[in-house]
Amino acid sequence: MPATPGGPTAAPNTAPAAAPARAAAPALPTRPRILSGIQPSGRPHIGNYFGAIQQHIQLQDQGEAFYFIANFHALNTIKDAAQLRELTFDVAATYLALGLDPKKAVFFRQSDVPEVTELAWLLATVTGMGLLERAHAYKDKVAKGSPAGVGLFTYPVLMAADILIYKSQLVPVGQDQVQHIEMTQDMAEHFNHAYGPVLVRPEARLSPTPKVPGTDGQKMSKSYGNTIELFAEGAPLKKAVMGIVTDSTPVEAPKDPQRCTAFALYSLFANESERAELAERYRKGGLGYGEVKKELLARLEAQFAPFRQRRRELLSDRAQVEAVLRDGAERARAVARQTLAEARRACGLE
């Protein structure tokens, strides 16, 4: 907060003291090391694609990319071993089908790099309770009735270890994850202050699509049951799209496109000219929500139908997918072992 100006007796032209500011982020190298993960907590949906997967695939050509399937984190919500294995495999097949190139990006399961949990413990010893208690994600989930387990509470510490163990410089996230990157920065600074300059401070990169609405207008989330699955087709896809919640405004009446979930989802697939044209039809009246939903359905088919066959091939060839994940884990562990060794020596454990 800004400082409070002086009262009537304050000296003329005296400005209030400026609040301390966080130092400007250092410039990143031309090809930074990029790190991001996705939880295998359900079937990937279009919110995952536009909020994360699409950007991940684009960034594999712009830096040294490390992408992991966060199955340790998923244990906070999934307690069925077979289900977790299948969802993890499904996420891997999805990324590969959509264009992730394992020759360009290091792609692996989080649990195949056990060093991350040891670094998480080292970070926990320099992290204050107050920092974790301020985590928005923890408070929001507890408010919605999620079990308040230790794993959920310490989620930011494991997330920080995920980032810091690869000396990541750039972390693509949605707006709701920015606080976790700031917490990671704090943990790295606390560790380096205590033991010396071992860990690299990461910087967040916001997704160009920070929030994708679900079929009910809330943020699209598997936990809300309001998703449109990436590879849904036929009747299930049509049911999800036609079930998008809209208001009861008559067809002939003008409508506000900015208050319509169907318009927001259509906008993800349309260019600027197409969005402007549809918005004008909303405002003029005579456009029914059903027509917009049909156009959205056609866009979904055009965007994702070409990837379905590739995904089917990958789902039927577990060995190929497993080989990619094993190779990625070996490459990731080579980096993780080095960082952990530096951290252990700094702490006096070696």
Beta strands, then each sheet from edge to edge (+ up, - down):
strand 1: 33-38
strand 2: 64-69
strand 3: 105-109
strand 4: 170-173
strand 5: 203-206
sheet 1: 1+ 2+ 3+
sheet 2: 4+ 5+
end
